[in-house]
Amino acid sequence: MKAPSFAYQKAANLEEAMQLMHQHGDGARLLAGGQSLLPALNLRLTHPQWLIDIAGLDELRGERLKGSVLEVAALSTHRELMQSDLVMRHVPLLAL
């Protein structure tokens, strides 16, 4: 099957992504990696009017240590975790 038609916008930053989501409400979906959303679109299981691409937002990548807690940002990839000195020092099993 073919995906239904939709509008697309690549967010320049996290603030813009949040504004777009607020503006378009339930008619919008976030596109990050696309492994779940794209098949759902092609099978017509979801019919968003807008796709807001957040894949390039650096604000949603990386990891940081806060006290004894390692925070991993939402768009961090397995590859990034495998290459992170911070992950290797504090939670090496995450790097496997």
N, C-alpha and C positions, 0 to 999 in steps of 0.2 A: 504494500500500500504506500501511498504518498502522503506526506504530512499535510495537514490543512494550512491554509495561508495565515500568516501572522506578520506583524511588524517586528523589526529587530533594532535594538540600540545597544551599542557597547558603552558601558558606563566608564567615565573617565576617572572616577574615584568613588569611594564608599558613600560619601554624602550624596552624590548624584544617583547612585544605585538606590539608595533609600528614598530619595525624592521621586524617582520613577516608579518604584513599587507603591508608594503612597498615592501617586497620581493615577496609576492604572489599576490599583486594587486587585480584586480577584481575577481580573483579566490578564494579569502578568505572571510570568514564571521566570525564575532565575536560571541562567545557563552558566554552568561552571565547567565541568568536564564533559557533560553531555551523555555519559554512559547510561543513565537511567532515562533522562528526558527525551533524547532523540529516538530511541526505540518506541517509547510511549507515544510520541508524536506520529511516527510512521504507522503505528497500529491504530491511530486515532483514539487512543485511550484518554488523551487530554487535548483540549482545544483552546490554548491561550490566544489572546489577541495580540499580546506583546511578549517577546523574549528579551530579557535584559541580561546582557553578557557581562559577567563579573570575573571571568577567568584571568584577566590581566591585572587584577587589583592587588598590588603589593601589600596593601594594608591587611589583606586576608591570608598572607603567607608568613612563614617563619615560626620560630619557637623562642620562648623566653623563660627564664627561671625566675620565679617569684617566691622567695623564701625556699621552701622545700618542695614547691609545686612546679612542674614543668608544664607550661601552657603551649599547646600546639594550635596554631591558627587554622581556620576552617579549610583553606585551600592548599595547605601544605601537602606536597606529594610524598609518596613513599621514597622516591629517589632523594628528595631533599632531606628527609629524615635520616636516610642511610648515610648521607654525606655530612651530617651535622655533628660537629665536635661536642656541642652541648648535649645532644641526645646520646652520643657514645659515652660521655662521662657519667651521665646521670640515669639513663634508662636504656642501656645497650640492647635490650631485647627488642625495642622499637625499631632499631636499625637493621634487624634481620629481614 
